[in-house]
Amino acid sequence: FSVPCSAILSSYLLGERLNLLGKLGCMLSLVGSTVMVIHAPEDEEVTTLDEMLSKLKEPGFLTYAAILLAVCFLLIFYLAPRYGQTNILMYLTICSVIGAFSVSSVKGLGIAIKGFFAGRPVLQHPLTWILVITLVASITTQINYLNKSLDIFNTSLVFPIYYVLFTTIVITTSIILFKEWVTMTVVDIIGTVCGFLTIILGVFLLHAFKDMDIGLGNLPQVLQNEQQAPVTRDDKNILIEVDNSSIAPEDNPKVFMIYT
């Protein structure tokens, strides 16, 4: 609900534009999310911090985490200071990349909380405090750069684009860390991909046509204006029209001399 809610609330509370195509984009985002939930993969059972630690220490996830950190540092220290004021993807990409660590930390802390109420010594496990520090740092970074993006760009654009980027990173993280797609059927894979593409289409409609004044009331007029596009004429046709308009039926022919 983050895409339609942010777009609708920003339209009514902040006075930002939400035209007919934007509303259609919100609806497509909601439909795509529903399709993704229906075909979502089942979570792999991880019940202890030791199992979580073994997954975090796998070479595939370590390589993936190192790439994400490198991209994040490149964005924070080089690209964002130069292009963050003009490119909406700079700050939102930082939030999305950091989101991979926040999701993994929340998953691990959920296991730790369950273990705490089950009487396990989770507070003595070093992974618990590593996850807490990682979660605090990642959430702080996300809030910082998300607020910077909201200060510069339209709210109805920030949240949909952030949603798509964040969802992409989360799906990739789940594939690498928890291997959730291993047990999925072909139908579920196709359904998940189609749902995600539907969300992207909805976000595109919400973003690409945000400045167009399109509504149910003026839709026929907009379509008529598009069909009656002006015809481009060359200088020869314009000269002939001017010449013919200046000649009355009773006037004698005139001779024009052009000097170069």
PENOR-V964988 format. One record per residue. N is the residue number from 1. RES is the residue in three letters. SS is DSSP state (h for helix, s for strand, l for the rest). PSI is psi as a letter, one per 40 degrees, with the letter a starting at -180 (none if undefined). D_CENTER is the distance of its C-alpha to the mean C-alpha in Angstrom with 1 decimal. Layout:
# PENOR-V964988
n->[N,N]
res->[RES,RES]
ss->[SS,SS]
psi->[PSI,PSI]
d_center->[D_CENTER,D_CENTER]
This chain:
# PENOR-V964988
n->[1,2,3,4,5,6,7,8,9,10,11,12,13,14,15,16,17,18,19,20,21,22,23,24,25,26,27,28,29,30,31,32,33,34,35,36,37,38,39,40,41,42,43,44,45,46,47,48,49,50,51,52,53,54,55,56,57,58,59,60,61,62,63,64,65,66,67,68,69,70,71,72,73,74,75,76,77,78,79,80,81,82,83,84,85,86,87,88,89,90,91,92,93,94,95,96,97,98,99,100,101,102,103,104,105,106,107,108,109,110,111,112,113,114,115,116,117,118,119,120,121,122,123,124,125,126,127,128,129,130,131,132,133,134,135,136,137,138,139,140,141,142,143,144,145,146,147,148,149,150,151,152,153,154,155,156,157,158,159,160,161,162,163,164,165,166,167,168,169,170,171,172,173,174,175,176,177,178,179,180,181,182,183,184,185,186,187,188,189,190,191,192,193,194,195,196,197,198,199,200,201,202,203,204,205,206,207,208,209,210,211,212,213,214,215,216,217,218,219,220,221,222,223,224,225,226,227,228,229,230,231,232,233,234,235,236,237,238,239,240,241,242,243,244,245,246,247,248,249,250,251,252,253,254,255,256,257,258,259,260]
res->[PHE,SER,VAL,PRO,CYS,SER,ALA,ILE,LEU,SER,SER,TYR,LEU,LEU,GLY,GLU,ARG,LEU,ASN,LEU,LEU,GLY,LYS,LEU,GLY,CYS,MET,LEU,SER,LEU,VAL,GLY,SER,THR,VAL,MET,VAL,ILE,HIS,ALA,PRO,GLU,ASP,GLU,GLU,VAL,THR,THR,LEU,ASP,GLU,MET,LEU,SER,LYS,LEU,LYS,GLU,PRO,GLY,PHE,LEU,THR,TYR,ALA,ALA,ILE,LEU,LEU,ALA,VAL,CYS,PHE,LEU,LEU,ILE,PHE,TYR,LEU,ALA,PRO,ARG,TYR,GLY,GLN,THR,ASN,ILE,LEU,MET,TYR,LEU,THR,ILE,CYS,SER,VAL,ILE,GLY,ALA,PHE,SER,VAL,SER,SER,VAL,LYS,GLY,LEU,GLY,ILE,ALA,ILE,LYS,GLY,PHE,PHE,ALA,GLY,ARG,PRO,VAL,LEU,GLN,HIS,PRO,LEU,THR,TRP,ILE,LEU,VAL,ILE,THR,LEU,VAL,ALA,SER,ILE,THR,THR,GLN,ILE,ASN,TYR,LEU,ASN,LYS,SER,LEU,ASP,ILE,PHE,ASN,THR,SER,LEU,VAL,PHE,PRO,ILE,TYR,TYR,VAL,LEU,PHE,THR,THR,ILE,VAL,ILE,THR,THR,SER,ILE,ILE,LEU,PHE,LYS,GLU,TRP,VAL,THR,MET,THR,VAL,VAL,ASP,ILE,ILE,GLY,THR,VAL,CYS,GLY,PHE,LEU,THR,ILE,ILE,LEU,GLY,VAL,PHE,LEU,LEU,HIS,ALA,PHE,LYS,ASP,MET,ASP,ILE,GLY,LEU,GLY,ASN,LEU,PRO,GLN,VAL,LEU,GLN,ASN,GLU,GLN,GLN,ALA,PRO,VAL,THR,ARG,ASP,ASP,LYS,ASN,ILE,LEU,ILE,GLU,VAL,ASP,ASN,SER,SER,ILE,ALA,PRO,GLU,ASP,ASN,PRO,LYS,VAL,PHE,MET,ILE,TYR,THR]
ss->[l,h,h,h,h,h,h,h,h,h,h,h,h,l,l,l,l,l,l,h,h,h,h,h,h,h,h,h,h,h,h,h,h,h,h,h,h,h,l,l,l,l,l,l,l,l,l,l,h,h,h,h,h,h,h,h,l,l,h,h,h,h,h,h,h,h,h,h,h,h,h,h,h,h,h,h,h,h,h,h,h,h,h,l,l,l,l,h,h,h,h,h,h,h,h,h,h,h,h,h,h,h,h,h,h,h,h,h,h,h,h,h,h,h,h,h,h,l,l,l,l,l,l,l,l,h,h,h,h,h,h,h,h,h,h,h,h,h,h,h,h,h,h,h,h,h,h,h,h,h,h,h,l,l,h,h,h,h,h,h,h,h,h,h,h,h,h,h,h,h,h,h,h,h,h,h,h,l,l,l,l,l,l,l,l,h,h,h,h,h,h,h,h,h,h,h,h,h,h,h,h,h,h,h,h,h,h,h,l,l,l,l,l,l,l,l,l,l,h,h,h,h,h,h,h,h,h,l,l,l,l,l,l,l,h,h,h,h,h,h,h,h,h,h,h,l,l,l,l,l,l,l,l,l,l,l,l,l,l,l]
psi->[e,d,d,d,d,d,d,d,d,d,d,d,d,e,f,i,h,g,a,d,d,d,d,d,d,d,d,d,d,d,d,d,d,d,d,d,d,d,e,i,i,i,h,h,h,h,e,i,d,d,d,d,d,d,d,d,e,i,d,d,d,d,d,d,d,d,d,d,d,d,d,d,d,d,d,d,e,d,d,d,d,d,e,d,e,d,h,d,e,c,d,d,d,d,d,d,d,d,d,d,d,d,d,d,d,d,d,d,d,d,d,d,d,d,d,d,e,e,e,i,g,d,d,e,h,d,d,d,d,d,d,d,d,d,d,d,d,d,d,d,d,d,d,d,d,d,d,d,d,d,d,d,i,h,d,e,d,d,d,d,d,d,d,d,d,d,d,d,d,d,d,d,d,d,d,d,d,e,f,d,e,d,e,i,i,d,d,d,d,d,d,d,d,d,d,d,d,d,d,d,d,d,d,d,d,d,d,d,f,d,e,h,g,h,i,d,d,e,d,d,d,d,d,d,d,d,d,f,i,i,h,h,i,i,d,d,d,d,d,d,d,d,d,d,d,e,h,i,d,e,i,i,i,i,h,h,h,h,h,none]
d_center->[13.8,11.3,9.3,12.7,14.6,12.7,12.8,16.4,17.7,16.5,18.2,21.4,21.7,20.3,21.3,18.0,18.0,16.8,18.5,19.3,16.5,14.0,16.0,16.0,12.2,12.4,15.2,13.6,10.8,13.9,15.9,13.6,13.3,17.1,17.7,16.0,18.1,21.2,20.9,19.6,21.9,24.5,24.4,27.1,29.9,30.0,32.7,33.9,32.7,34.7,32.7,29.5,31.0,32.0,28.6,27.2,30.1,29.4,29.2,26.0,24.0,25.8,24.8,21.2,21.3,23.1,20.6,17.8,20.2,21.1,17.6,17.1,20.5,20.0,17.0,18.8,22.2,21.8,18.6,17.2,20.7,21.0,17.7,15.8,17.3,16.2,13.0,9.9,8.6,11.8,11.7,8.2,9.2,12.4,11.2,9.5,12.6,14.9,13.5,15.2,18.5,18.1,17.6,20.6,22.5,22.1,23.3,26.2,27.2,27.2,29.7,31.6,31.9,33.2,35.6,36.8,37.8,39.5,41.6,40.3,40.5,36.8,37.4,39.5,36.8,35.2,31.9,31.5,31.6,29.5,26.7,27.3,27.2,24.0,22.3,23.6,22.6,19.0,18.4,20.2,18.1,14.8,16.3,17.7,14.8,12.6,15.6,16.0,12.6,13.6,17.0,16.0,13.1,12.8,11.9,10.7,8.0,7.3,6.9,4.7,1.8,4.2,4.9,3.7,5.0,7.5,8.6,9.1,11.2,13.0,14.0,15.3,17.1,18.7,19.9,21.5,22.8,23.8,24.1,22.9,22.6,26.2,27.8,25.4,27.0,26.0,25.2,22.8,21.0,20.8,19.7,16.9,15.6,16.1,14.4,11.2,11.6,12.3,9.1,7.4,10.4,10.0,6.7,8.6,11.6,10.3,9.4,12.2,15.0,14.6,17.9,19.9,22.5,22.4,23.9,26.3,29.2,28.7,27.1,30.5,31.1,27.8,28.6,32.2,31.2,29.1,32.1,34.5,33.1,35.7,37.7,38.0,41.7,43.5,46.2,49.0,48.1,47.7,51.1,52.7,51.4,52.6,55.9,56.5,55.6,58.2,61.0,62.9,65.1,68.3,67.2,68.4,66.0,64.6,64.2,61.3,61.7,58.7,59.5,57.4]
